[in-house]
Amino acid sequence: MLQSNFVQQRVFIVGDGSLFDEGITHLMTHETNFLVSHATYSDDLAFLNIIKSDLPDVILVNESDSLDTARILDSVLPHPITMGLRIVVVRLRNNEVDLYTGPIFVAGKMSHRPRRIIIKTGDDLLNTVRRKHNDQ
């Protein structure tokens, strides 16, 4: 049986509480097998505490004008708890998604470089969140 080896992915969605957040949350929960939690971003420490307690496999960040995605990534990416964690940044204004899958070493320093993916459908986004292979 295929189901016996199946492990549900934990997806933590962070945003600013907008309608965009609600739409992404609905997409991630509607007819999927993800275990989804959602929070409105308040500060770096609260964000890290949620990651520590929920232990998600994927963090999905809904980028917006009121949410400083670069600061969020700068605060969370160097933290050891994010090793092996997939971080997906989605945008309302375009269909480019940034996928962070782990650190790489550049000139002796740990660096995180996203893989930019063009998303055309909701299924494309679900597959990007779901995918465990073809990561760079």
Secondary structure as GFF3:
##gff-version 3
##sequence-region A 1 136
A	DSSP	three_ten_helix	3	5	.	.	.	ID=ss1
A	DSSP	beta_strand	10	15	.	.	.	ID=ss2
A	DSSP	alpha_helix	19	29	.	.	.	ID=ss3
A	DSSP	beta_strand	35	40	.	.	.	ID=ss4
A	DSSP	alpha_helix	44	54	.	.	.	ID=ss5
A	DSSP	beta_strand	58	63	.	.	.	ID=ss6
A	DSSP	alpha_helix	69	76	.	.	.	ID=ss7
A	DSSP	three_ten_helix	80	82	.	.	.	ID=ss8
A	DSSP	beta_strand	86	91	.	.	.	ID=ss9
A	DSSP	beta_strand	96	100	.	.	.	ID=ss10
A	DSSP	beta_strand	104	106	.	.	.	ID=ss11
A	DSSP	beta_strand	109	111	.	.	.	ID=ss12
A	DSSP	beta_strand	115	118	.	.	.	ID=ss13
A	DSSP	alpha_helix	122	130	.	.	.	ID=ss14
###
